[in-house]
């Protein structure tokens, strides 16, 4: 069971709730002699955002994320009968007092040159944010019988260890991408060996609303996504001068355009198990929708005014091609494939897994001269092994990647191109997740996994069943961390050398009702050609629970870090998150949190001072579903206070969360 602290911290996108109508669970009658069951989970959340102290005169987004309310509701329903399962999820987002690009306060700042953007920039910023949205986010039907599973609709999928294809839910990053189409899984045991085959096809279905920013994602339109939100025309103001020299203001309308062009994927896996050895082959074909050729032709025929032509052509033929973008965003056909060998048990003392993958990027986007981006090919090798003997356990991970790119979604994530229609908050959406062979919380700089060699070894020693120590050491050489190096040139000017090490302990006491989980680590990356520090970090992370009496305990959890990146800041800075909770298991937990950072610019006007963030929270869990009240009020979480902004990462997937100041409450009802 997740700790209450983690629940509150991972639910910061949620909050004040409208109560669900009281309802008792319905005993459904049998149909055709088979039981029929219905499970419904409603997650209703609302919040109010005060000024989060992140204003920056350069960016309208920093001025338009304060003083508004939001209500978010998600209904998950699942009907089970015989061998069939029908499921759906309905998502809804509503906003109160949504930030306005024409507020009096903002107009004054523009007139007084207190900001470096104009009102049209602000209008573009909110054009795809804080919009009322109700849509059927997920829908699926699954048939299951021994040896066969068939799904039509939305499903998660992973091939191998994620090198070839991986889409799943990541609550910590507010990412929930599925594939909408069809999947068939066949499994047959022939006694001497077992075969399993998986095949799937469909279009990618990321969430359409980012709760952290209120940004909405608009697709180009597909029969598979009925009821999904569409984009609106953008109207801005333009000042011209008439024949007499007098200024005249007029409306300028840009036609609605999507910021997501639906990606199509076909994939499969064939696995054979024989005498304790598992062999598998994986493959995925990513096909992108593109209007590059039509866009270029339209510009050539657009007339004398290039700005007018750009607006008109962009509306008719949405184009996300950015020269500096990763090659995976500049190619329309991407083939990724792999073969793997797994021995899950070696004399009951260990296991080993090896996967070798290849990637081919074809069908490059055209530049303005109709020259396609060149073909790119790459490969990846990943290894994981574990060994156990007595009190000692050893784990090793290794990777060797060359021109191996994340399968980034076909989303306009550039913060500079197509303002008003872009969606930079969705940059983390990707369709594979190559293993990093690093601790899950490491924040990557640049794209270190594109061209890297390295690994990590960990040793655990258990003194008793309740006491253990461990340590790890990682060594990585990356050629794509300092700068974009899509050709994977392995010279010292591109190279960084990284050491990552940590030591920790795990101790249980009070009959396993109390525990200590604590570790300290250091990470150091140096530039190979100069020997200068590229990045360094020292940290302490901890999770301590002390049983008090009966059902009561106290928990402390958090981390403290000292970081240094001379490319961005002249000196090091500190940051941390620390939470304290009093728990009455399993029902109630009261929490207090303190977060801090001294990163320059953590608040307007602060360059060296420490920025403080205080918060508190309550969590209630019913612990049963015996009564109507328990079902309606299954879980309630309240968060009041401040949260520092920053990058959050899970196994190499990262996204930036803006700071928060306000109140949030969430209610989960289960029927």
C-alpha positions as CSV (number, residue, x, y, z in Angstrom):
1,X,0.0,0.0,0.0
2,X,1.4,3.4,-0.9
3,X,2.2,5.7,2.0
4,X,-0.2,8.6,2.6
5,X,2.6,11.0,2.0
6,X,3.1,9.6,-1.5
7,X,-0.6,9.7,-2.2
8,X,-0.9,13.4,-1.3
9,X,2.2,14.3,-3.2
10,X,1.2,12.4,-6.3
11,X,-2.3,13.9,-6.2
12,X,-1.4,17.5,-6.3
13,X,-3.3,17.9,-9.5
14,X,-6.5,17.1,-7.6
15,X,-8.7,18.7,-5.1
16,X,-12.0,20.3,-3.9
17,X,-14.9,18.0,-4.8
18,X,-18.5,18.1,-5.6
19,X,-20.1,15.2,-3.7
20,X,-21.2,12.3,-5.8
21,X,-24.9,11.4,-5.4
22,X,-25.3,8.8,-2.7
23,X,-26.0,5.5,-4.3
24,X,-25.8,1.9,-3.1
25,X,-24.1,-0.8,-5.0
26,X,-26.6,-2.6,-7.3
27,X,-26.7,-6.4,-7.3
28,X,-27.1,-7.2,-11.0
29,X,-29.0,-10.3,-12.0
30,X,-27.4,-13.2,-13.8
31,X,-27.6,-13.1,-17.6
32,X,-27.7,-16.4,-19.4
33,X,-26.7,-18.2,-16.3
34,X,-23.5,-16.0,-16.0
35,X,-22.9,-13.4,-13.2
36,X,-23.0,-9.8,-14.3
37,X,-21.0,-7.2,-12.3
38,X,-20.5,-3.5,-12.6
39,X,-17.6,-1.5,-11.0
40,X,-17.7,2.3,-11.0
41,X,-15.0,4.6,-9.7
42,X,-15.6,8.3,-9.7
43,X,-12.7,10.6,-9.0
44,X,-13.9,14.2,-8.5
45,X,-11.4,16.9,-7.8
46,X,-11.3,20.7,-7.6
47,X,-8.8,23.3,-6.7
48,X,-8.2,27.0,-6.5
49,X,-4.9,28.5,-7.6
50,X,-3.6,31.7,-5.9
51,X,-0.6,33.6,-7.1
52,X,2.2,31.0,-7.3
53,X,5.0,33.5,-7.4
54,X,6.6,32.5,-10.7
55,X,6.1,35.7,-12.7
56,X,8.7,36.3,-15.4
57,X,8.4,39.4,-17.7
58,X,9.4,37.3,-20.7
59,X,6.7,34.7,-20.6
60,X,2.9,35.2,-20.7
61,X,2.4,31.7,-19.4
62,X,3.9,32.8,-16.0
63,X,1.3,35.6,-15.7
64,X,-1.7,33.5,-16.8
65,X,-1.5,30.6,-14.3
66,X,-2.8,32.5,-11.2
67,X,-6.1,33.2,-9.5
68,X,-8.5,30.6,-11.0
69,X,-10.4,27.5,-10.0
70,X,-10.8,24.2,-11.7
71,X,-13.0,21.2,-11.3
72,X,-11.9,17.8,-12.8
73,X,-14.0,14.7,-12.8
74,X,-13.2,11.2,-14.1
75,X,-15.6,8.3,-14.2
76,X,-14.3,4.8,-14.7
77,X,-16.9,2.1,-15.3
78,X,-16.3,-1.6,-16.0
79,X,-18.9,-4.2,-16.8
80,X,-18.0,-7.9,-16.5
81,X,-20.1,-10.8,-17.9
82,X,-19.0,-14.2,-18.9
83,X,-15.7,-13.8,-20.8
84,X,-16.4,-10.2,-21.7
85,X,-15.2,-7.0,-20.1
86,X,-16.6,-3.6,-21.3
87,X,-14.9,-0.5,-19.9
88,X,-15.0,3.2,-20.4
89,X,-13.6,6.4,-18.9
90,X,-15.3,9.8,-19.1
91,X,-13.1,12.8,-18.4
92,X,-14.4,16.3,-17.7
93,X,-12.6,19.6,-16.9
94,X,-14.3,22.9,-15.9
95,X,-12.7,26.2,-15.0
96,X,-13.8,29.1,-12.8
97,X,-12.6,32.7,-13.3
98,X,-10.2,31.5,-16.0
99,X,-7.2,33.7,-16.6
100,X,-7.9,36.4,-19.1
101,X,-5.5,37.9,-21.7
102,X,-7.4,41.2,-21.4
103,X,-7.5,41.7,-17.6
104,X,-7.0,45.2,-16.5
105,X,-3.9,44.3,-14.4
106,X,-2.2,42.7,-17.4
107,X,-3.1,45.6,-19.7
108,X,-1.4,48.0,-17.3
109,X,1.7,45.9,-17.2
110,X,1.9,45.9,-21.0
111,X,1.3,49.6,-21.2
112,X,4.0,50.3,-18.6
113,X,6.5,48.0,-20.3
114,X,6.6,45.8,-17.1
115,X,6.5,42.8,-19.4
116,X,8.2,42.1,-22.7
117,X,5.2,40.6,-24.4
118,X,2.0,42.1,-25.8
119,X,-1.7,41.3,-25.4
120,X,-1.7,39.2,-28.6
121,X,0.9,37.0,-27.0
122,X,-1.3,36.6,-24.0
123,X,-4.3,35.8,-26.2
124,X,-2.3,33.1,-27.9
125,X,-1.2,31.6,-24.6
126,X,-4.7,31.0,-23.2
127,X,-6.3,30.0,-26.6
128,X,-5.8,26.3,-25.8
129,X,-5.9,26.5,-22.0
130,X,-8.6,26.5,-19.4
131,X,-11.3,25.3,-21.8
132,X,-14.4,23.4,-20.7
133,X,-13.9,19.8,-21.9
134,X,-16.0,16.6,-21.6
135,X,-15.0,13.6,-23.7
136,X,-14.9,9.8,-23.6
137,X,-11.2,9.4,-22.9
138,X,-11.0,5.6,-22.9
139,X,-13.2,2.8,-24.3
140,X,-12.6,-0.9,-24.6
141,X,-14.1,-4.4,-24.9
142,X,-12.1,-7.5,-24.0
143,X,-12.8,-11.1,-24.6
144,X,-10.8,-13.7,-22.6
145,X,-10.7,-17.4,-22.6
146,X,-7.8,-19.8,-21.9
147,X,-5.2,-19.2,-24.5
148,X,-6.9,-16.2,-26.1
149,X,-7.4,-12.6,-25.2
150,X,-8.8,-10.1,-27.7
151,X,-9.3,-6.4,-27.1
152,X,-11.0,-3.7,-29.2
153,X,-10.6,-0.1,-28.1
154,X,-8.0,1.3,-25.7
155,X,-5.2,-0.8,-24.1
156,X,-1.7,-0.5,-22.6
157,X,1.1,-2.4,-24.2
158,X,4.8,-3.0,-23.7
159,X,7.2,-5.1,-25.9
160,X,10.2,-6.4,-24.0
161,X,11.8,-3.9,-21.6
162,X,10.3,-0.9,-23.4
163,X,13.0,-0.4,-26.1
164,X,10.7,-1.2,-28.9
165,X,7.3,0.0,-27.6
166,X,5.8,1.0,-24.3
167,X,2.7,2.9,-23.4
168,X,1.3,2.9,-19.8
169,X,-0.1,5.1,-17.1
170,X,2.4,7.3,-15.1
171,X,0.4,9.0,-12.4
172,X,3.5,10.8,-11.0
173,X,3.8,12.7,-14.4
174,X,0.1,12.9,-15.3
175,X,0.8,10.8,-18.4
176,X,-1.8,8.2,-19.5
177,X,-1.4,7.1,-23.1
178,X,-3.1,4.1,-24.6
179,X,-3.3,2.6,-28.1
180,X,-6.9,2.7,-29.5
181,X,-7.4,-0.1,-32.0
182,X,-7.2,-3.9,-31.7
183,X,-5.0,-6.4,-29.9
184,X,-4.9,-10.2,-30.0
185,X,-2.9,-12.4,-27.6
186,X,-2.6,-16.2,-28.2
187,X,-0.9,-18.5,-25.7
188,X,-0.4,-22.3,-26.2
189,X,1.5,-24.7,-23.9
190,X,2.8,-27.7,-25.8
191,X,4.3,-29.4,-22.7
192,X,7.8,-29.4,-24.0
193,X,7.6,-25.7,-24.9
194,X,5.2,-22.7,-24.7
195,X,4.4,-20.2,-27.4
196,X,2.8,-16.8,-27.0
197,X,2.0,-14.4,-29.8
198,X,0.8,-10.8,-29.5
199,X,-0.3,-8.5,-32.4
200,X,-1.8,-5.0,-32.2
201,X,-2.7,-2.1,-34.4
202,X,-4.3,1.3,-33.9
203,X,-3.8,5.0,-33.2
204,X,-2.2,6.5,-30.2
205,X,-4.5,8.1,-27.6
206,X,-2.8,10.4,-25.1
207,X,-4.9,12.3,-22.6
208,X,-6.4,15.5,-24.1
209,X,-6.2,17.8,-21.1
210,X,-3.1,18.4,-19.0
211,X,-4.5,19.0,-15.5
212,X,-1.3,20.7,-14.2
213,X,-1.5,23.5,-16.8
214,X,-5.0,23.4,-18.2
215,X,-3.6,22.9,-21.7
216,X,-5.8,21.0,-24.2
217,X,-4.5,18.7,-26.9
218,X,-6.4,18.9,-30.3
219,X,-6.2,16.1,-32.8
220,X,-6.6,16.4,-36.5
221,X,-9.7,14.2,-36.5
222,X,-10.1,10.4,-36.7
223,X,-13.1,8.1,-36.7
224,X,-11.5,6.3,-33.8
225,X,-11.8,9.4,-31.6
226,X,-15.4,10.3,-31.7
227,X,-16.5,13.0,-29.1
228,X,-13.0,14.3,-28.7
229,X,-12.4,18.1,-28.4
230,X,-11.4,20.1,-31.4
231,X,-9.5,23.4,-31.9
232,X,-11.1,26.8,-32.4
233,X,-10.2,29.8,-34.6
234,X,-7.8,32.2,-33.0
235,X,-8.7,35.9,-33.2
236,X,-6.0,38.6,-32.4
237,X,-5.9,42.3,-33.0
238,X,-3.7,44.0,-35.6
239,X,-3.0,47.7,-35.9
240,X,-2.5,49.2,-39.4
241,X,-2.3,52.7,-40.8
242,X,-4.9,54.0,-43.3
243,X,-4.3,56.3,-46.4
244,X,-4.5,59.4,-44.1
245,X,-1.9,58.1,-41.7
246,X,-4.4,57.2,-39.0
247,X,-4.0,54.0,-37.0
248,X,-6.7,51.4,-37.5
249,X,-7.3,48.3,-35.4
250,X,-8.8,45.2,-36.9
251,X,-9.4,41.5,-36.0
252,X,-7.2,38.9,-37.6
253,X,-8.5,35.4,-37.6
254,X,-6.3,32.3,-37.9
255,X,-8.1,29.1,-38.8
256,X,-8.3,26.4,-36.2
257,X,-5.5,23.8,-36.4
258,X,-4.6,20.7,-34.4
259,X,-1.5,20.4,-32.2
260,X,-1.5,16.6,-32.5
261,X,-1.5,14.6,-35.7
262,X,-2.7,11.1,-34.8
263,X,0.1,8.5,-34.9
264,X,-0.6,5.0,-36.1
265,X,1.2,2.0,-34.7
266,X,1.4,-1.7,-35.7
267,X,3.3,-4.1,-33.5
268,X,3.7,-7.6,-32.2
269,X,5.7,-10.0,-30.1
270,X,6.5,-13.7,-30.5
271,X,7.8,-15.5,-27.4
272,X,8.9,-19.1,-27.0
273,X,9.9,-20.8,-23.7
274,X,11.9,-24.0,-23.8
275,X,13.6,-25.7,-20.8
276,X,13.9,-22.5,-18.7
277,X,15.0,-20.2,-21.6
278,X,12.7,-17.6,-23.0
279,X,13.3,-16.3,-26.5
280,X,11.3,-13.3,-27.9
281,X,11.1,-11.2,-31.0
282,X,9.5,-7.7,-30.9
283,X,8.6,-5.3,-33.6
284,X,6.7,-2.0,-34.0
285,X,6.0,0.2,-37.0
286,X,5.2,3.9,-36.3
287,X,3.5,5.8,-39.1
288,X,3.1,9.5,-38.8
289,X,0.6,11.8,-40.4
290,X,2.2,14.8,-42.1
291,X,1.3,17.8,-44.3
292,X,4.9,19.0,-45.0
293,X,4.6,18.6,-48.8
294,X,1.3,20.4,-49.0
295,X,2.5,23.1,-46.6
296,X,5.6,23.9,-48.7
297,X,3.5,24.0,-51.9
298,X,1.0,26.4,-50.2
299,X,3.8,28.7,-49.1
300,X,5.2,28.8,-52.6
301,X,1.8,29.8,-54.0
302,X,1.0,32.1,-51.1
303,X,1.7,35.5,-52.6
304,X,3.8,38.5,-51.6
305,X,3.0,38.7,-47.9
306,X,4.9,35.8,-46.2
307,X,3.2,36.3,-42.8
308,X,-0.2,36.1,-44.3
309,X,0.8,33.0,-46.3
310,X,2.2,31.4,-43.2
311,X,-1.0,31.8,-41.2
312,X,-3.2,30.6,-44.1
313,X,-1.0,27.6,-45.0
314,X,-0.5,26.6,-41.3
315,X,-4.3,26.6,-40.9
316,X,-4.9,24.4,-43.9
317,X,-1.8,22.1,-43.5
318,X,-0.6,22.0,-39.9
319,X,3.1,21.6,-39.8
320,X,5.2,20.9,-36.7
321,X,8.6,20.5,-38.5
322,X,11.3,22.3,-36.4
323,X,14.8,22.0,-37.8
324,X,16.3,21.5,-34.3
325,X,13.8,18.8,-33.4
326,X,14.9,15.2,-32.7
327,X,15.1,13.0,-35.9
328,X,12.3,10.9,-34.4
329,X,10.0,13.9,-34.9
330,X,11.3,14.6,-38.4
331,X,10.6,11.1,-40.0
332,X,7.2,9.7,-41.0
333,X,8.1,6.0,-40.8
334,X,10.0,4.5,-37.8
335,X,10.7,0.8,-37.6
336,X,11.9,-0.5,-34.2
337,X,12.6,-4.2,-33.6
338,X,14.4,-6.4,-31.1
339,X,15.3,-9.9,-30.0
340,X,15.7,-11.0,-26.4
341,X,16.9,-13.9,-24.3
342,X,15.8,-14.4,-20.8
343,X,16.8,-17.1,-18.3
344,X,14.4,-16.4,-15.3
345,X,16.0,-18.9,-13.0
346,X,19.7,-20.0,-13.0
347,X,20.0,-22.8,-10.4
348,X,17.4,-20.8,-8.4
349,X,20.3,-18.4,-7.6
350,X,19.9,-15.8,-10.3
351,X,18.5,-14.6,-13.6
352,X,19.7,-12.8,-16.7
353,X,18.0,-10.8,-19.5
354,X,19.6,-9.5,-22.7
355,X,17.8,-7.5,-25.4
356,X,19.3,-6.2,-28.7
357,X,17.2,-3.7,-30.6
358,X,17.5,-1.8,-33.9
359,X,15.8,1.4,-35.1
360,X,15.3,2.7,-38.6
361,X,14.0,6.3,-39.3
362,X,12.7,6.6,-42.8
363,X,10.4,9.0,-44.8
364,X,12.1,12.2,-43.6
365,X,10.2,15.5,-43.6
366,X,10.8,17.9,-46.4
367,X,12.6,21.2,-45.8
368,X,11.6,24.4,-47.7
369,X,13.6,23.2,-50.7
370,X,11.7,19.9,-50.7
371,X,14.8,18.0,-49.6
372,X,13.8,15.1,-47.2
373,X,15.6,14.6,-43.9
374,X,18.2,11.9,-44.3
375,X,17.6,8.4,-43.2
376,X,18.9,7.4,-39.7
377,X,19.6,4.0,-38.3
378,X,20.5,3.1,-34.7
379,X,20.7,0.2,-32.3
380,X,20.6,-0.5,-28.6
381,X,21.8,-3.3,-26.3
382,X,20.5,-3.8,-22.8
383,X,21.5,-6.4,-20.1
384,X,20.2,-7.1,-16.6
385,X,21.4,-9.8,-14.3
386,X,20.7,-10.8,-10.7
387,X,22.5,-13.2,-8.4
388,X,21.6,-14.4,-4.9
389,X,23.6,-16.4,-2.3
390,X,22.9,-16.5,1.4
391,X,22.7,-12.9,2.8
392,X,24.3,-11.4,-0.4
393,X,22.4,-10.2,-3.5
394,X,24.1,-8.6,-6.6
395,X,22.3,-6.8,-9.4
396,X,23.9,-5.5,-12.6
397,X,22.4,-3.4,-15.4
398,X,24.2,-2.3,-18.6
399,X,23.3,-0.4,-21.8
400,X,24.9,0.6,-25.0
401,X,22.8,2.8,-27.2
402,X,23.8,4.4,-30.5
403,X,21.4,6.8,-32.4
404,X,18.5,5.2,-30.5
405,X,15.7,7.8,-30.2
406,X,12.5,8.0,-28.0
407,X,9.4,7.6,-30.1
408,X,8.1,11.1,-29.3
409,X,4.4,11.8,-30.1
410,X,3.6,13.8,-33.2
411,X,2.7,16.8,-31.1
412,X,3.6,20.5,-31.6
413,X,5.7,20.9,-28.5
414,X,7.8,23.8,-29.6
415,X,7.3,26.8,-27.3
416,X,8.2,29.2,-30.2
417,X,6.4,27.8,-33.3
418,X,2.7,28.1,-33.8
419,X,1.9,30.1,-30.6
420,X,-1.8,29.7,-29.8
421,X,-1.9,26.2,-31.2
422,X,1.2,24.5,-29.7
423,X,1.2,22.2,-26.6
424,X,4.7,22.2,-25.0
425,X,3.4,20.6,-21.8
426,X,2.9,17.3,-23.7
427,X,6.6,17.0,-24.7
428,X,7.0,13.9,-22.4
429,X,4.5,11.8,-24.4
430,X,6.4,9.0,-26.1
431,X,5.7,5.5,-27.3
432,X,8.8,3.7,-26.0
433,X,10.8,3.8,-22.8
434,X,14.4,2.5,-23.1
435,X,15.8,1.4,-19.7
436,X,18.1,3.9,-18.2
437,X,20.1,1.6,-15.9
438,X,19.9,4.4,-13.4
439,X,18.0,5.2,-10.2
440,X,14.4,6.1,-11.2
441,X,14.6,9.7,-9.9
442,X,17.7,10.8,-11.9
443,X,16.9,14.0,-14.0
444,X,18.5,13.6,-17.4
445,X,20.2,16.6,-19.0
446,X,19.8,16.8,-22.8
447,X,19.1,13.4,-24.2
448,X,21.8,11.2,-22.7
449,X,20.3,7.9,-23.7
450,X,20.5,8.6,-27.5
451,X,24.2,7.9,-27.5
452,X,25.5,6.3,-24.3
453,X,27.4,3.4,-22.8
454,X,27.3,2.5,-19.2
455,X,25.8,0.6,-16.4
456,X,25.2,0.2,-12.7
457,X,26.0,-2.5,-10.1
458,X,24.2,-2.9,-6.8
459,X,25.2,-5.1,-3.8
460,X,22.7,-5.9,-1.0
461,X,23.8,-7.5,2.3
462,X,21.1,-8.7,4.7
463,X,22.3,-9.2,8.3
464,X,18.9,-10.4,9.5
465,X,15.4,-10.5,8.1
466,X,14.9,-7.0,9.5
467,X,18.3,-5.3,8.7
468,X,20.2,-4.8,5.5
469,X,22.6,-2.4,3.9
470,X,23.3,-1.8,0.2
471,X,25.4,0.2,-2.2
472,X,25.6,0.9,-5.9
473,X,28.1,2.3,-8.3
474,X,27.2,3.5,-11.8
475,X,29.5,4.6,-14.6
476,X,28.1,6.2,-17.8
477,X,29.7,7.7,-20.9
478,X,27.3,9.8,-22.9
479,X,27.8,11.7,-26.2
480,X,24.4,13.3,-26.4
481,X,24.2,15.0,-23.0
482,X,26.1,18.2,-23.6
483,X,24.4,19.1,-26.9
484,X,22.2,17.6,-29.5
485,X,24.4,15.0,-31.2
486,X,22.0,13.1,-33.4
487,X,24.8,11.7,-35.6
488,X,26.4,10.2,-32.4
489,X,29.9,11.6,-33.0
490,X,32.0,10.0,-30.3
491,X,34.7,12.7,-29.9
492,X,35.6,14.2,-26.6
493,X,34.0,17.5,-27.4
494,X,30.6,15.7,-27.1
495,X,31.5,13.4,-24.2
496,X,30.5,13.5,-20.6
497,X,31.8,11.0,-18.0
498,X,29.5,10.3,-15.1
499,X,29.9,8.5,-11.8
500,X,26.8,7.7,-9.7
501,X,27.1,6.1,-6.3
502,X,25.0,5.7,-3.2
503,X,24.9,3.7,0.1
504,X,21.8,3.0,2.1
505,X,20.1,0.9,4.7
506,X,16.8,-0.8,5.4
507,X,15.8,-1.5,9.0
508,X,12.5,-2.9,10.3
509,X,11.6,-3.0,14.0
510,X,8.6,-3.0,16.3
511,X,7.4,-6.2,14.7
512,X,7.8,-4.7,11.2
513,X,5.4,-1.9,12.2
514,X,8.3,0.6,12.1
515,X,11.0,1.0,9.5
516,X,13.9,3.1,8.3
517,X,14.7,3.5,4.6
518,X,17.5,5.9,4.0
519,X,20.3,6.4,1.5
520,X,22.8,9.1,0.5
521,X,24.4,9.5,-2.9
522,X,26.7,11.5,-5.1
523,X,26.5,12.1,-8.9
524,X,29.4,13.7,-10.8
525,X,29.5,14.4,-14.6
526,X,32.6,15.9,-16.2
527,X,33.3,17.2,-19.7
528,X,35.9,14.8,-21.3
529,X,37.8,17.4,-23.3
530,X,38.1,20.2,-20.6
531,X,37.8,18.2,-17.4
532,X,35.4,20.8,-16.1
533,X,32.3,19.9,-14.1
534,X,29.3,19.5,-16.3
535,X,26.9,18.6,-13.4
536,X,27.2,17.4,-9.8
537,X,24.8,16.5,-7.1
538,X,24.9,15.2,-3.5
539,X,21.7,14.1,-1.8
540,X,20.0,12.3,1.1
541,X,16.7,10.5,0.7
542,X,14.7,9.0,3.5
543,X,11.4,7.3,4.6
544,X,11.1,6.7,8.3
545,X,8.0,5.2,10.1
546,X,7.8,4.9,13.9
547,X,4.9,3.0,15.4
548,X,3.5,4.9,18.5
549,X,0.7,2.8,19.9
550,X,-2.3,0.8,18.6
551,X,-3.2,2.1,15.1
552,X,-1.1,5.3,15.4
553,X,2.3,5.9,13.9
554,X,4.4,8.9,12.7
555,X,6.2,9.1,9.3
556,X,8.9,11.3,7.9
557,X,9.7,11.3,4.2
558,X,11.7,13.4,1.8
559,X,15.0,14.4,0.3
560,X,17.6,17.1,0.4
561,X,19.9,17.9,-2.5
562,X,22.8,20.2,-3.4
563,X,23.2,20.7,-7.1
564,X,25.6,22.4,-9.4
565,X,25.4,23.0,-13.1
566,X,27.8,25.7,-14.2
567,X,26.3,26.0,-17.7
568,X,23.2,27.5,-16.1
569,X,24.3,29.0,-12.8
570,X,27.5,30.3,-11.4
571,X,27.2,28.6,-8.0
572,X,25.5,25.6,-6.6
573,X,22.0,25.6,-5.1
574,X,20.0,23.5,-2.6
575,X,16.5,22.1,-2.8
576,X,14.4,19.6,-1.0
577,X,11.0,18.2,-0.1
578,X,10.3,17.1,3.5
579,X,7.0,15.7,4.8
580,X,5.8,14.7,8.3
581,X,2.6,12.7,8.9
582,X,0.7,11.4,11.9
583,X,-1.3,8.3,10.8
584,X,-4.3,6.5,12.3
585,X,-4.3,3.4,10.2
586,X,-6.1,2.8,8.0
587,X,-8.4,5.8,8.1
588,X,-6.8,9.1,8.8
589,X,-3.5,10.8,8.2
590,X,-2.5,14.5,8.9
591,X,0.5,15.9,7.1
592,X,2.8,18.9,7.1
593,X,5.2,19.6,4.3
594,X,8.2,22.0,3.9
595,X,9.8,22.4,0.5
596,X,12.6,24.8,-0.4
597,X,15.0,25.8,-3.1
598,X,17.7,28.4,-3.6
599,X,17.8,28.1,-7.4
600,X,18.3,31.6,-8.8
601,X,14.9,33.0,-10.0
602,X,12.8,30.7,-7.7
603,X,10.8,33.9,-7.1
604,X,10.7,37.2,-8.9
605,X,13.6,39.3,-7.6
606,X,15.3,36.5,-5.7
607,X,18.7,35.5,-7.1
608,X,20.5,34.0,-4.1
609,X,17.9,33.8,-1.3
610,X,16.1,30.6,-0.2
611,X,12.5,30.2,-1.3
612,X,10.2,28.5,1.2
613,X,7.1,26.5,0.5
614,X,4.8,25.3,3.3
615,X,1.8,23.1,3.0
616,X,-0.5,20.8,5.0
617,X,-2.9,18.0,4.2
618,X,-5.5,15.5,5.4
619,X,-6.3,12.1,4.0
620,X,-9.3,9.9,4.9
621,X,-9.7,6.3,3.8
622,X,-12.9,4.4,4.5
623,X,-11.1,1.0,4.7
624,X,-14.2,-0.9,3.6
625,X,-17.2,-0.8,1.3
626,X,-19.8,-2.1,3.7
627,X,-22.0,1.0,3.8
628,X,-23.2,3.6,1.3
629,X,-21.1,6.2,3.0
630,X,-18.0,4.1,2.7
631,X,-18.6,3.7,-1.0
632,X,-19.3,7.4,-1.6
633,X,-16.5,8.6,0.6
634,X,-13.9,5.9,-0.1
635,X,-10.9,8.3,-0.1
636,X,-10.7,12.0,0.6
637,X,-7.5,14.0,0.3
638,X,-7.0,17.7,1.1
639,X,-3.9,19.8,0.3
640,X,-3.6,23.4,1.3
641,X,-0.5,25.5,0.8
642,X,2.4,25.8,-1.6
643,X,4.5,23.5,-3.7
644,X,7.7,24.4,-5.5
645,X,7.9,24.0,-9.2
646,X,10.4,21.8,-11.0
647,X,11.2,18.8,-13.1
648,X,9.7,15.5,-12.0
649,X,11.3,12.3,-13.5
650,X,10.4,8.7,-13.5
651,X,12.9,6.3,-15.1
652,X,14.1,8.9,-17.6
653,X,10.6,10.3,-18.5
654,X,10.4,13.9,-17.2
655,X,8.1,16.9,-17.2
656,X,8.1,20.3,-15.7
657,X,5.4,21.1,-13.1
658,X,4.8,24.8,-12.3
659,X,4.7,25.9,-8.7
660,X,1.4,25.7,-6.9
661,X,-0.2,27.8,-4.2
662,X,-3.8,27.3,-3.2
663,X,-6.1,24.6,-1.9
664,X,-7.0,21.2,-3.5
665,X,-9.4,18.4,-2.5
666,X,-10.1,15.1,-4.0
667,X,-12.9,12.6,-3.5
668,X,-12.8,9.0,-4.7
669,X,-16.1,7.1,-4.7
670,X,-16.3,3.3,-5.5
671,X,-19.4,1.4,-6.3
